[in-house]
């Protein structure tokens, strides 16, 4: 599959991750709520890239961490966190894992591994949304895009990211990054999209009226953000004609800003 088609599909996958999550609350997580959790998105780039840059062998440990953590979070997403979720859907994680393991170089195997990683990101995004206040987490998403852009522009990300993406946990599926066709996307690029979807699904938007017109519900805002991510990601990909690496967190942060601005204006009004 050509790079143009592959990277376009991954951009649309980011949009899907914004649209898929539904609200689900676990009250026992409330005791862990803190604004400090909003640092996780930006720190996930700084810490991982820093560790891999200092010690290349740590990439293998991170690949094992992804292998262990992603399937359970993917099962949670299928059972509770995506639209139309059913407990029985969690069983789909097993065949996806087997396919990703049995056919690592095929398009079907890459699609299975990508699906697992994407669903795992929804689980992780939901967990972050459950413990981080919404206003602070919005700032965290913006901070992640800024840090990602700075790392790419200064060429600090490319080398460590290549080492991390190539790491394989003893021949098992590589779930720490997304390899699809000729395109490669980092775990954080899907994680930030899933986090935005979980954030918008869980956020309480105050009803606002303009004359006799009512404002959209949380679901409509979430779907609008997903559409914006799709358009912005596809447009952003055109820059690949000029550069080799792009910060794919930027379209997600821009979509959040475009969704937030009208809501803030209506609230002030």
URLINGI-V679633 format. One record per backbone hydrogen bond with DSSP energy under -1.0 kcal/mol. CO is the residue of the C=O (numbers start at 0). NH is the residue of the N-H. If there is no record, write none. Layout:
((CO NH) (CO NH))
//
This chain:
((1 5) (2 6) (3 7) (4 8) (5 9) (6 10) (7 11) (8 12) (9 13) (10 14) (11 15) (12 16) (13 17) (14 18) (15 19) (19 82) (25 28) (26 29) (28 31) (29 32) (33 36) (34 37) (35 38) (36 39) (38 42) (39 43) (41 44) (41 45) (42 46) (44 48) (45 49) (46 50) (47 51) (48 52) (49 53) (50 54) (54 57) (55 58) (57 61) (58 62) (59 63) (60 64) (61 65) (62 66) (63 67) (64 68) (65 69) (68 72) (69 73) (70 74) (71 75) (72 76) (73 77) (74 78) (75 79) (76 81) (77 85) (80 21) (81 84) (85 88) (86 89) (87 90) (88 91) (89 92) (90 93) (91 95) (92 96) (93 97) (94 98) (95 99) (96 100) (97 101) (98 102) (105 109) (106 110) (107 111) (108 112) (109 113) (110 114) (111 115) (112 116) (113 117) (114 118) (115 119) (116 120) (117 121) (118 122) (119 123) (120 124) (121 125) (122 126) (123 127) (124 128) (125 129) (127 131) (130 33) (132 136) (133 137) (134 138) (135 139) (136 140) (137 141) (138 142) (139 143) (140 144) (141 145) (142 146) (143 147) (144 148) (145 149) (146 150) (147 151) (148 152) (149 153) (150 155) (150 156) (151 154) (156 160) (157 161) (158 162) (159 163) (160 164) (161 165) (167 169) (168 171) (177 184) (179 182) (182 179) (184 177) (186 190) (187 191) (189 193) (190 194) (191 195) (192 196) (193 197) (194 198) (195 199) (196 200) (197 201) (198 202) (207 214) (209 212) (212 209) (216 220) (217 221) (218 222) (219 223) (220 224) (221 225) (222 226) (223 227) (224 228) (225 229) (226 230) (227 231) (228 232) (229 233) (230 234) (231 235) (232 236) (234 237) (235 238) (236 239) (237 240) (238 241) (238 242) (245 247) (246 249) (248 252) (249 253) (250 254) (251 255) (252 256) (253 257) (254 258) (255 259) (256 260) (259 263) (260 264) (261 265) (262 266) (263 267) (264 268))
//
